[in-house]
């Protein structure tokens, strides 16, 4: 099992005034002392992420990317707010130190949190691990999600973090618009989902904090124990329906990701990884549910939403003349996700 994330020198396009940052941290972070060395985490996160190394301790900085951005995109202030609010709960999150919304310091808003030591595991099959280790990691992943959904939104001061109710209706509308804005082909399965989903909304209208991108690759696993010690990448978090997170987390059971693989065709017993039903049952037990009706709807919604996101990445690649190989891969991936989503509910 590798750490999964490479640390590289700061990319040219993401360089900023390091002296100004040093002065700001000295003034605003208790106990901060230089000298300061700055490097960048490799990876496709839309908010560039940096490692700040000092002799005393390491910090992590997340900032908005440079350039003109959509008003609601790359909301590092929302990320900072939710992580800070969850400090008082049993959800494993990094400790936060400060949020700077003054663009004059390094050119964009940013926040600072602790660097949590551990492993980032990108492949869902957790290659090279013993079965009992895989079982424990998945159980801890399940436990952290249940803990998040059990948080009392009002008690932690997040009652205005998003709208309560009608989550799926609003999300389907939003992602349909996003998809239309980046559409390049006519995908029959996507059109079917755009029509079917709003007509088949579930009766349950629960509201909790949702992460929005909850998966193994977005948590830190303890350096030696099979235990989730921090949940990362809260960029898409809001108030929403908890089963959207669970279904998104279970998509690996249904397809193979072009880069990271998945759990299709896995020998669950031999691998130690729980079956999808066992994973759902464990979550239900932890959140006080007796079961889940219309599971196919939640899966279809997650596949539809992911297809819309991937289509956006594909279109941006085309507009920015990204390499055609990546472009074609994303176009095929969008179609595969939509087709699979439609297959879940078409009967």
LUMTORVO-912958 format. One record per atom (N, C-alpha, C): residue in one letter; x, y, z. Coordinates in steps of 0.001 Angstrom, whole numbers, padded with zeros to 6 digits, always signed. Layout:
N
aXYZ...
***
This chain:
347
x+000851-001196+000000x+000000+000000+000000x+000881+001239+000000x+000673+002103-000982x+001514+003298-001058x+000759+004486-000474x+001506+005571-000278x+000878+006799+000216x-000068+007383-000815x+000176+007081-002086x-000765+007482-003124x-000639+008914-003599x-000017+009806-002842x+000057+011205-003261x+001506+011664-003237x+001932+012211-004374x+003327+012624-004518x+003473+014087-004111x+004631+014435-003551x+004912+015825-003193x+005932+016368-004194x+005598+017505-004803x+006412+018065-005892x+006748+019534-005574x+007750+020108-006275x+007985+021556-006109x+006720+022323-006542x+006557+023534-006027x+005371+024328-006367x+005345+024578-007875x+004193+024269-008493x+004063+024464-009941x+004140+025949-010280x+004685+026229-011459x+004870+027615-011907x+003560+028411-011814x+002461+027805-012284x+001176+028526-012313x+000590+028763-010922x+001103+028025-009908x+000563+028157-008552x+001506+028905-007600x+002579+029497-008160x+003541+030205-007290x+002902+031465-006700x+003359+031833-005510x+002814+033006-004823x+003918+033612-003965x+003611+034712-003286x+004591+035426-002461x+004796+034669-001143x+005877+033887-001068x+006112+033040+000105x+006472+033877+001339x+007111+035009+001126x+007463+035892+002245x+006208+036457+002909x+005235+036852+002079x+003975+037405+002604x+003224+036336+003398x+003262+035092+002894x+002604+033990+003615x+003302+033773+004967x+004615+033757+004956x+005380+033549+006197x+005007+034604+007247x+004955+035870+006823x+004609+036957+007754x+003190+036767+008301x+002284+036367+007426x+000880+036184+007836x+000759+035055+008867x+001455+033949+008610x+001371+032796+009520x+002014+033116+010866x+003107+033844+010829x+003788+034225+012075x+002827+035022+012965x+002022+035865+012321x+001099+036719+013060x-000192+035991+013471x-000636+035021+012654x-001992+034474+012830x-002085+033018+013288x-000965+032304+013308x-001012+030901+013754x-000181+030764+015027x-000838+030403+016118x-000151+030272+017412x+001024+029303+017314x+002182+029728+017789x+003336+028834+017845x+004050+028638+016522x+003624+029350+015459x+004280+029171+014156x+005671+029794+014179x+006667+028982+013778x+008053+029483+013713x+008715+028936+012449x+009492+029785+011774x+010221+029356+010580x+011504+028633+010966x+012363+028370+009973x+012171+028661+008551x+011082+027787+007922x+010558+028278+006792x+009425+027632+006121x+009840+027108+004753x+009550+025834+004514x+009782+025245+003178x+008420+024875+002599x+008181+025241+001341x+006858+025016+000734x+006983+024087-000474x+006153+023039-000486x+006056+022181-001671x+004575+021938-001950x+004280+021223-003028x+002883+021049-003456x+002519+019579-003539x+001270+019264-003182x+000783+017895-003363x+000355+017731-004817x+000882+016675-005430x+000490+016329-006798x-000955+015840-006751x-001681+015981-007813x-003034+015408-007804x-004006+016343-008464x-005200+015799-008731x-006166+016539-009531x-007131+017372-008727x-006807+017683-007467x-007775+018477-006709x-007930+019839-007362x-009161+020359-007343x-009368+021658-007986x-008852+022799-007114x-008721+022566-005818x-008082+023576-004964x-006642+023141-004702x-005650+023882-005252x-004256+023486-005057x-003928+023354-003562x-003167+022306-003240x-002892+021955-001845x-001379+021892-001639x-000901+022518-000562x+000538+022678-000350x+000963+022134+001005x+002185+021617+001053x+002788+021178+002300x+003694+022312+002802x+003439+022771+004026x+004262+023810+004638x+005095+023156+005733x+006392+023059+005499x+007272+022354+006436x+008052+023353+007285x+008002+023167+008607x+008855+023940+009510x+009550+022945+010443x+010630+023360+011101x+011324+022428+012004x+010408+021902+013126x+009450+022718+013562x+008572+022325+014672x+007478+021359+014242x+006819+021671+013098x+005698+020831+012640x+005376+021141+011183x+004572+020262+010582x+004135+020468+009206x+002675+020919+009187x+002372+021781+008228x+001005+022269+008026x+000596+021973+006584x-000709+022048+006322x-001214+021931+004951x-002003+023197+004638x-001775+023740+003431x-002534+024910+002990x-003368+024535+001765x-004647+024901+001803x-005515+024762+000621x-005860+026168+000168x-005710+026440-001119x-006038+027774-001624x-006888+027672-002880x-007512+028775-003224x-008227+028806-004502x-007198+028816-005630x-007552+028257-006790x-006618+028358-007918x-006588+029801-008436x-005538+030155-009191x-005478+031507-009745x-006497+031667-010884x-006750+032905-011302x-007600+033149-012474x-009034+033486-012106x-009850+033711-013137x-011263+034042-012938x-012039+032785-012626x-012803+032793-011532x-013516+031597-011084x-015007+031887-010980x-015814+030836-011122x-017248+030978-010860x-017425+031374-009395x-018411+032244-009093x-018559+032757-007726x-018636+031657-006660x-019347+030557-006952x-019538+029545-005899x-018478+028444-005925x-017600+028464-006931x-016637+027367-007071x-015431+027566-006147x-014751+026456-005851x-013489+026493-005082x-013657+027223-003741x-014776+026951-003075x-015113+027707-001854x-014309+027204-000658x-013068+027672-000549x-012215+027223+000564x-012783+027682+001909x-013537+028793+001899x-014142+029262+003146x-015174+028253+003675x-015921+027621+002758x-016900+026599+003171x-016184+025353+003699x-015106+024961+003005x-014317+023813+003480x-013810+024060+004900x-013251+025245+005089x-012699+025604+006401x-013799+025593+007460x-014953+026114+007089x-016047+026215+008066x-016522+024832+008514x-016707+023912+007560x-017237+022591+007940x-016202+021798+008737x-014934+021852+008324x-013894+021116+009058x-013771+021673+010487x-013830+023007+010598x-013727+023637+011925x-014919+023262+012805x-016120+023238+012223x-017318+022896+012990x-017262+021453+013481x-016651+020573+012674x-016614+019145+013025x-015526+018808+014052x-014665+019790+014397x-013638+019545+015430x-014267+019080+016743x-015481+019586+016998x-016141+019306+018281x-016892+017975+018264x-016780+017200+017179x-017531+015943+017038x-016567+014754+017001x-017122+013543+016812x-016256+012361+016690x-015907+012042+015228x-016242+012952+014308x-015843+012764+012898x-014347+013068+012797x-013555+012157+012212x-012109+012422+012130x-011781+013476+011071x-011377+014650+011532x-010975+015733+010618x-009681+016365+011129x-008908+016996+010222x-007693+017683+010679x-008051+018902+011527x-007131+019310+012384x-007310+020548+013152x-007078+021739+012213x-007926+022757+012320x-007748+023952+011480x-007094+025065+012296x-006333+025943+011599x-005616+027027+012278x-006109+028409+011885x-006303+028655+010600x-006775+029992+010211x-007294+029975+008779x-008193+030917+008515x-008727+031154+007166x-008358+032587+006805x-007788+032784+005616x-007448+034133+005158x-008237+034422+003885x-009147+035395+003975x-009951+035758+002796x-009446+037044+002137x-008283+037499+002593x-007670+038711+002035x-006783+038312+000847x-007248+038615-000377x-006518+038220-001589x-005148+038890-001709x-004937+039959-000943x-003667+040703-001112x-002468+039957-000514x-002713+038926+000310x-001576+038216+000934x-000873+037326-000097x-001593+036348-000661x-000936+035474-001666x-001716+035420-002984x-002680+036335-003153x-003389+036397-004435x-004763+035747-004434x-005007+034808-003502x-006310+034157-003393x-006579+033848-001915x-007820+033507-001606x-008165+033044-000256x-007483+031697+000005x-007190+031410+001285x-006576+030124+001636x-006895+029803+003090x-006675+028533+003466x-006741+028198+004884x-005629+027231+005235x-005344+027163+006542x-004251+026330+007050x-004829+025299+008014x-004391+024048+007837x-004787+022990+008772x-003555+022150+009101x-003712+021265+010073x-002580+020410+010439x-002337+019376+009336x-001105+018899+009256x-000816+017762+008382x-001016+016495+009214x-001952+015672+008770x-002216+014418+009478x-001369+013327+008829x-000555+012640+009627x+000300+011590+009073x-000527+010352+008757x-000180+009693+007669x-000878+008463+007314x-000792+008174+005840x-001665+007291+005397x-001638+006795+004017x-002897+007228+003284x-002724+007593+002013x-003883+007803+001142x-003891+006639+000158x-004965+005868+000199x-005055+004632-000599x-006026+004885-001750x-005505+004897-002959x-006338+005279-004098x-007122+004111-004695x-006590+002897-004613x-007293+001788-005256x-008245+001107-004271x-009538+001014-004630x-010541+000453-003724x-010248-000984-003286x-009469-001735-004081x-009185-003124-003684x-008016-003223-002689x-007428-002079-002335x-006341-001997-001332x-005294-003098-001584x-004644-002974-002724x-003671-003986-003136x-002585-004193-002094x-002202-005445-001914x-001073-005766-001050x-001406-005854+000428x-002689-005655+000790x-003057-005713+002215x-003610-007094+002565x-003490-007471+003826x-004074-008725+004323x-005606-008565+004383x-006347-009673+004232x-007811-009581+004272x-008360-008908+005532x-007786-009221+006704x-008327-008618+007934x-008062-007111+007983x-006975-006677+007327x-006656-005241+007263x-007659-004535+006338x-007923-005147+005187x-008915-004568+004273x-010275-004448+004962x-010671-005515+005660x-011972-005513+006348x-012040-004363+007358x-010965-004175+008111x-010944-003138+009148x-010948-001736+008544x-010231-001543+007432x-010210-000228+006781x-011616+000119+006280x-012271-000843+005630x-013634-000580+005130x-014609-000337+006282x-014422-001029+007380x-015300-000819+008528x-015096+000584+009107x-013859+001037+009134x-013556+002373+009645x-014076+003456+008698x-013992+003192+007392x-014526+004120+006381x-016041+004270+006567x-016707+003144+006791x-018157+003100+007019x-018510+003855+008304x-017724+003624+009344x-017955+004239+010650x-017832+005764+010585x-016812+006255+009869x-016600+007705+009767x-017763+008367+009018x-018284+007694+007980x-019422+008244+007237x-020675+008286+008119x-020915+007207+008849x-022067+007165+009758x-021952+008264+010826x-020738+008446+011359x-020530+009504+012361x-020861+010885+011785x-020450+011121+010543x-020747+012400+009897x-022260+012615+009799x-022964+011574+009348x-024413+011713+009147x-025184+011750+010466x-024558+011328+011551x-025200+011387+012874x-024981+012729+013582x-024161+013605+012978x-023899+014916+013609x-025179+015752+013598x-025460+016405+014713x-026590+017335+014809x-026163+018658+014161x-026710+018910+012975x-026315+020070+012168x-026455+021382+012952x-027561+021525+013666x-027815+022772+014401x-026840+022926+015577x-026557+021810+016260x-025698+021861+017444x-024271+022309+017105x-023800+022004+015893x-022424+022401+015528x-022387+023726+014756x-023551+024397+014685x-023578+025726+014067x-023579+025723+012553x-024093+024629+011951x-024102+024546+010483x-025522+024540+009904x-026485+025072+010674x-027876+025006+010197x-028074+025793+008893x-027195+026775+008629x-027331+027556+007385x-026273+027161+006342x-025706+025964+006493x-024638+025518+005582x-025204+025050+004231x-026502+024876+004166x-027176+024474+002934x-028665+024448+003210x-029455+024259+002163x-030911+024209+002353x-031314+022821+002831x-032297+022780+003725x-032818+021480+004172x-033999+021086+003290x-034049+019820+002924x-035174+019320+002121x-034970+019489+000623x-035732+018702-000147x-035713+018738-001629x-034313+018610-002219x-033440+017894-001519x-032039+017815-001957x-031911+017228-003364x-032564+016079-003587x-032390+015417-004893x-032983+016248-006023x-034132+016845-005765x-034767+017689-006783x-033818+018819-007198x-033227+019476-006200x-032324+020593-006492x-031038+020120-007176x-030503+018997-006694x-029256+018468-007268x-029441+017999-008717x-030562+017349-008984x-030818+016875-010356x-030909+018084-011288x-031602+019143-010825x-031686+020372-011617x-030317+020985-011858x-029533+021035-010792x-028209+021659-010887x-027289+020893-011849x-027239+019566-011682x-026302+018794-012503x-026790+018626-013943x-028117+018715-014146x-028636+018725-015518x-028148+019994-016223x-028240+021135-015529x-027754+022407-016100x-026261+022339-016391x-025493+021801-015424x-024038+021697-015612x-023723+020801-016816x-024474+019699-016913x-024256+018772-018023x-024562+019457-019357x-025687+020170-019408x-026069+020868-020654x-024993+021889-021059x-024410+022541-020055x-023397+023568-020344x-022120+022969-020934x-021878+021680-020662x-020627+021063-021151x-020892+019897-022116x-022148+019763-022560x-022526+018612-023403x-021827+018664-024751x-021311+017514-025200x-020650+017435-026506x-021308+016399-027421x-022007+015435-026840x-022660+014382-027625x-024072+014179-027097x-024889+013498-027885x-026220+013154-027403x-026172+011743-026821x-026172+011624-025495x-026101+010318-024835x-027508+009915-024394x-028019+008883-025021x-029406+008470-024761x-029628+008149-023277x-028669+007446-022659x-028817+007063-021246x-028906+008310-020356x-028124+009329-020679x-028137+010566-019889x-029496+011259-020037x-030019+011298-021262x-031340+011906-021485x-032417+011145-020706x-032310+009823-020700x-033284+008999-019962x-033247+009310-018463x-032033+009429-017921x-031886+009727-016486x-032417+011124-016153x-032129+012092-017028x-032585+013474-016804x-034116+013522-016730x-034764+012649-017484x-036235+012588-017454x-036731+011742-016268x-036089+010596-016039x-036595+009626-015053x-036383+010074-013603x-035210+010594-013302x-034871+010894-011901x-035863+011848-011218x-036216+012993-011829x-037146+013902-011140x-038542+013301-010965x-038871+012323-011798x-040211+011695-011711x-040255+010576-010674x-039113+010219-010124x-039051+009074-009209x-038316+009389-007914x-038524+010600-007402x-037838+011028-006176x-038284+010166-004995x-037369+009813-004090x-037747+008998-002929x-038629+009783-001953x-039414+009065-001168x-040283+009716-000181x-039469+010333+000946x-038362+009672+001319x-037618+010157+002487x-036882+011443+002117x-036907+012403+003017x-036303+013699+002742x-035373+014110+003877x-034539+013174+004334x-033640+013439+005459x-032626+014529+005093x-032155+015236+006103x-031119+016258+005896x-030010+016091+006929x-028795+015928+006448x-027621+015866+007319x-026500+016627+006617x-025340+016707+007263x-024158+017184+006531x-023781+016057+005561x-023573+016400+004305x-023048+015409+003355x-021681+015889+002860x-020801+014939+002619x-019433+015251+002193x-019398+015583+000701x-020119+014805-000107x-020205+015078-001537x-019192+014349-002401x-018106+013860-001796x-017079+013140-002569x-016441+012091-001657x-017310+011359-000926x-016811+010453+000114x-016373+009121-000486x-015060+008870-000411x-014486+007635-000960x-013145+007390-000277x-012638+006188-000482x-011384+005781+000158x-010240+006746-000159x-010164+007222-001400x-009069+008116-001802x-009116+009493-001162x-010221+009818-000484x-010342+011128+000178x-010265+011045+001697x-009695+009953+002201x-009445+009871+003645x-007982+009513+003878x-007498+009833+005086x-006150+009410+005476x-006301+008232+006427x-005587+007158+006103x-005575+005962+006955x-004312+006033+007822x-004453+005700+009087x-003340+005717+010050x-002092+005059+009442x-000879+005565+009767x+000350+005019+009162x+000501+003510+009340x+000069+002967+010480x+000260+001524+010714x-001039+000786+011043x-002051+001495+011542x-003310+000818+011907x-004337+000941+010786x-005266-000018+010671x-006290+000041+009629x-007457+000937+010063x-007173+002225+010176x-008138+003124+010805x-008117+004485+010101x-009298+005003+009762x-009399+006325+009133x-009141+007391+010201x-008116+008240+009966x-007771+009261+010962x-008155+010673+010515x-008478+010859+009237x-008932+012176+008780x-009689+012057+007465x-010781+012787+007368x-011533+012890+006114x-011140+014217+005471x-010776+014169+004177x-010276+015339+003452x-011249+015769+002348x-010875+016849+001639x-011573+017305+000427x-013064+017541+000629x-013377+018577+001392x-014768+018906+001737x-015385+019918+000773x-014794+020065-000394x-015202+021122-001325x-016676+021033-001732x-017217+019824-001828x-018608+019651-002283x-019582+019449-001121x-019116+019655+000112x-019975+019388+001268x-021095+020426+001375x-022232+019978+001918x-023388+020855+002094x-024365+020150+003036x-025566+020704+003168x-026636+019972+003848x-027373+019192+002758x-027538+017911+002943x-028174+017122+001892x-028673+015792+002419x-029031+014916+001492x-029571+013611+001871x-028415+012638+002112x-028361+012021+003314x-027214+011169+003636x-027026+009998+002664x-028111+009485+002097x-027964+008315+001221x-027298+008664-000115x-027207+009972-000417x-026440+010355-001615x-024956+010058-001378x-024479+010311-000149x-023083+009992+000209x-022836+008489+000209x-023777+007743+000786x-023595+006288+000878x-023564+005658-000513x-024489+006087-001376x-024539+005520-002733x-023289+005881-003520x-022835+007117-003373x-021605+007544-004051x-020430+006685-003574x-020390+006437-002265x-019332+005631-001672x-019386+004183-002168x-020573+003738-002587x-020746+002343-003043x-020611+002180-004559x-020343+003252-005285x-020264+003124-006753x-019163+002172-007205x-018094+002049-006385x-016995+001138-006749x-017448-000305-006903x-018565-000648-006281x-019081-002019-006427x-019639-002260-007829x-019839-001190-008592x-020581-001308-009850x-019768-001025-011103x-018606-000406-010990x-017803-000168-012194x-016326-000066-011834x-015489-000155-012865x-014046-000009-012681x-013632+001396-013125x-013043+002148-012224x-012552+003496-012560x-011360+003343-013506x-011259+004209-014551x-010164+004046-015533x-008770+004076-014912x-008608+004815-013790x-007268+004907-013186x-007126+004061-011937x-008137+004114-011058x-007989+003506-009731x-008637+002131-009586x-009339+001680-010627x-009975+000368-010545x-011256+000405-009716x-011705-000768-009255x-012950-000841-008491x-013096-002216-007864x-014329-002559-007525x-014579-003816-006811x-015404-004803-007637x-015545-004534-008928x-016296-005453-009789x-015502-006751-009944x-016145-007876-009680x-015481-009169-009866x-014555-009582-008741x-014550-008826-007651x-013686-009158-006497x-014244-010391-005774x-013351-011226-005285x-013753-012329-004400x-013812-011742-002986x-015027-011367-002561x-015166-010634-001300x-014669-011441-000101x-015001-012703-000092x-014618-013530+001053x-013094-013620+001175x-012435-013855+000055x-010980-014005+000082x-010279-012669+000343x-010854-011575-000156x-010188-010267-000055x-010365-009625+001314x-011443-009984+002021x-011749-009321+003293x-012623-008083+003127x-012813-007626+001866x-013646-006448+001614x-015117-006849+001757x-015947-006048+002443x-017350-006415+002604x-018102-006339+001275x-019132-007141+001127x-020013-007000-000038x-020751-005665+000096x-021356-005233-000994x-022120-003982-000933x-023234-004080+000118x-023927-005210+000155x-025029-005349+001113x-024521-005311+002556x-023394-005964+002798x-022819-005950+004158x-022405-004523+004549x-021877-003786+003584x-021454-002395+003840x-022671-001516+004154x-023744-001704+003362x-024994-000953+003594x-025581-001323+004956x-025590-002607+005271x-026158-003066+006558x-025406-002459+007745x-024080-002414+007650x-023266-001843+008738x-023594-000359+008921x-023749+000338+007793x-024096+001769+007840x-025482+001962+008476x-026441+001139+008061x-027812+001247+008598x-027815+001032+010115x-027051+000041+010555x-026974-000253+011983x-026415+000954+012748x-025393+001580+012162x-024741+002721+012838x-025598+003987+012826x-026516+004079+011871x-027318+005313+011753x-028777+005084+012149x-029074+003880+012668x-030422+003622+013167x-031472+003404+012099x-031041+002969+010901x-032003+002662+009829x-032341+001177+009859x-033560+000849+009454x-033924-000573+009385x-033619-001150+008007x-033301-000317+007066x-032991-000756+005706x-033158+000419+004764x-032973+000192+003466x-033072+001276+002488x-034001+000856+001352x-035068+001614+001156x-035956+001387+000007x-035390+002121-001203x-035657+001587-002376x-035268+002257-003641x-033771+002559-003737x-032959+001611-003289x-031500+001799-003371x-031061+002147-004794x-031763+001574-005791x-031398+001813-007196x-031487+003300-007543x-032467+004000-006963x-032574+005447-007244x-031292+006156-006806x-030843+005871-005584x-029665+006568-005038x-028418+006265-005867x-028298+005018-006301x-027163+004638-007158x-027241+005354-008500x-028437+005332-009106x-028617+005967-010418x-028311+007460-010327x-028773+008096-009239x-028486+009523-009047x-026976+009761-008959x-026273+008945-008167x-024815+009115-008003x-024077+008929-009323x-024505+007952-010103x-023868+007702-011408x-024155+008856-012372x-025388+009369-012335x-025775+010519-013171x-024936+011757-012806x-024852+012028-011508x-024103+013203-011044x-022622+013081-011421x-022056+011883-011237x-020643+011680-011575x-020434+011815-013078x-021374+011315-013869x-021284+011455-015329x-021271+012932-015724x-022119+013742-015052x-022160+015181-015348x-020830+015849-014986x-020249+015445-013855x-018954+016007-013424x-017858+015622-014431x-017823+014342-014817x-016787+013859-015748x-016941+014536-017115x-018184+014749-017537x-018428+015453-018805x-017849+016868-018753x-017986+017519-017597x-017412+018858-017422x-015894+018848-017541x-015269+017817-016952x-013803+017676-017045x-013395+017459-018506x-014161+016619-019205x-013892+016327-020626x-013967+017609-021462x-015027+018397-021242x-015230+019630-022016x-014115+020633-021725x-013730+020755-020449x-012628+021679-020118x-011339+021230-020794x-011149+019900-020854x-009973+019367-021544x-009981+019729-023019x-011154+019600-023650x-011278+019956-025076x-010994+021443-025279x-011578+022269-024423x-011415+023722-024565x-009974+024147-024317x-009288+023416-023425x-007899+023770-023108x-006916+022950-023914x-007413+022266-024953x-006563+021414-025792x-005763+020403-024985x-006427+019761-024009x-005753+018700-023244x-005482+017536-024194x-004585+016643-023809x-004203+015554-024705x-005425+014717-025067x-005511+014350-026331x-006721+013677-026831x-006929+012333-026149x-005834+011712-025688x-005952+010403-025037x-006818+010526-023775x-006490+011532-022943x-007272+011761-021729x-008697+012131-022109x-008838+012962-023132x-010160+013382-023587x-011043+012203-023956x-010508+011321-024775x-011295+010158-025210x-011661+009278-024021x-010721+009116-023113x-010957+008291-021921x-012138+008852-021114x-012173+010183-020957x-013251+010813-020192x-014590+010717-020929x-014568+010862-022254x-015811+010758-023028x-016402+009357-022879x-015559+008342-022955x-016008+006947-022798x-016526+006733-021370x-015833+007315-020397x-016193+007170-018982x-017575+007786-018713x-017826+008983-019276x-019132+009645-019102x-020254+008737-019606x-020066+008210-020801x-021089+007351-021408x-021298+006075-020587x-020202+005496-020094x-020277+004267-019292x-021064+004511-018000x-020776+005643-017324x-021474+005972-016078x-022969+006168-016316x-023306+006921-017367x-024717+007190-017669x-025451+005895-018032x-024807+005073-018844x-025426+003801-019258x-025677+002908-018050x-024679+002846-017163x-024813+002023-015958x-025921+002570-015055x-025974+003896-014919x-027022+004524-014114x-028408+004187-014643x-028563+004233-015954x-029868+003940-016563x-030221+002454-016405x-029214+001598-016535x-029452+000149-016367x-029986-000162-014955x-029545+000638-013954x-029969+000365-012568x-031476+000533-012392x-032083+001419-013176x-033500+001743-012950x-034419+001369-014114x-033843+000972-015238x-034660+000691-016430x-035186-000740-016384x-036415-000893-015863x-036995-002227-015926x-038523-002162-015865
***
